[in-house]
Structures are given as C-alpha cells and as structure tokens.
Amino acid sequence: MIKFDQVTKKYKDDFVALEDISLEIKEGEFVSIVGQSGAGKSTLLRLVYAEEMPTAGAVYFNEKSLDSISRRKLPFHRRNIGTVFQDFKLLPKKTAFENVAYALEACGAPKNEILEDVPQILEIVGLGEKMEKFPHELSGGEQQRVAMARALIHKPLVIVADEPTGNLDPVSSAEIVELLLKINNLGTTVLLASHDKDIVNKAAKRVVVLERGKIIADDAKGKYKIS
C-alpha cells in the first residue's frame, strides 16, 4: 500500500532528515516507528500524507507516486489518511459531536450523513455517551479519542498517529493503543510514531527503528529499542 523507494529528505542548510529510506507497508499492517528525537519519525509520516515531498526518491500510495498528484487533488489523497497528533487540535467551543462533524461539514457532507456517521464513530472510540461534552469537560484520554474519531470519520485506509500518547498518563496511553489495535483489526493500516516504550511493546507489532534518518532495524514482531 505504501512504498518508500530510496527516499531522502533534506531541509535548509542541507540538514538530512531521512537518507536513502526504502520501506514497504502492506495493507492492514500495524507498524510502530521508533527512534530518538530528530531520528526522522515525523518527517517520514509527513511524507505519507504529502505534507512534505522527498528531496530524492519517491513515495508511493497504492502504486501511485505522491509527487505526481497535483496540488488541487492532494486533499482527495489526504482523505485516505486519518491523522492523530500529540496535541489534540480540538475546537474548544464545539462539543465532541461537533468537532467530529466539522470534518464532514468541511467536505460538504449532507446533514443526514453527518447525523448517522458521527454517533457511530464516537461509539467505536467509546464516547457514545459523551458526544455533547465540550473538550474542557473531557479528560486528556477522552480528548484524544475525539481526535481519533475525527480522523476516522472519512473511513480512511490509513491512520497516522504521531506521538498520540505524548500528553497522556499511562492508563490513558494504554487505552489509546488498545483503540489503535481495534482500528487495525477492522482492516485499517496503522502507522504509529512513538517514544513510548510501553505502548510500542503492548502493540507487539512490526517495529521500524530510525537513527539519524536511516532505518537500522525492521522487525516483524519487534519491541521498542533504540541505541
């Protein structure tokens, strides 16, 4: 589904974030990407949803090179990918329902679709009874669940989670990884970048280790390890 073919990404002053990365991710896989700060984890994820483009090499999504997609069509590519970040990016004056619905409204979805789909997604993430709560009325873990519901609302092929437990306590972190595993079991590909040793080990899935922009390990059922 996703292929990195000898990808290098440089920034200003010739800083090399990724160097000669070749990586294939199959449909329905759960892949944890680990490494120290600055190893290139977030850059790799940004290349998947085309926020960045490679300096050299190519990234493919369903056999199509992302750099061949016009800027006008990039939003359609990104609907295939749900993104979840460390900061929840919720709208503080909107309820959980409204935060998730907003993603559909922005795409012009009809009201009947919104009224049907949003409660279903909130049920999946365990917030069916809290859809009328505002962000300040929810715990950190619950806010992240709203963010995950919003990422799922377009029924994406891939969920990209960049340090999703960075602001959470251990119990909430464990709940988030369980939810990611549940989403993966429904057939969605999951890419998780994390510093959290416990959630990577709890996932017990494929682990790709980055160091200074290079892949130094790729284990089918690995554990969190950095040098």
Secondary structure, DSSP 8 states (H G I E B T S, - for coil): -EEEEEEEEE-GGG-EEEEEEEEEE-TT-EEEEE-STTSSHHHHHHHHTTSS--SEEEEEETTEEGGGS-GGGHHHHHTTEEEEESS----TTS-HHHHHHHHHHTTT--HHHHHHHHHHHHHHTT-GGGTT--GGGS-HHHHHHHHHHHHHTT--SEEEEESTTTTS-HHHHHHHHHHHHHHHHTT-EEEEE-S-HHHHHHHTSEEEEEETTEEEEEETT------
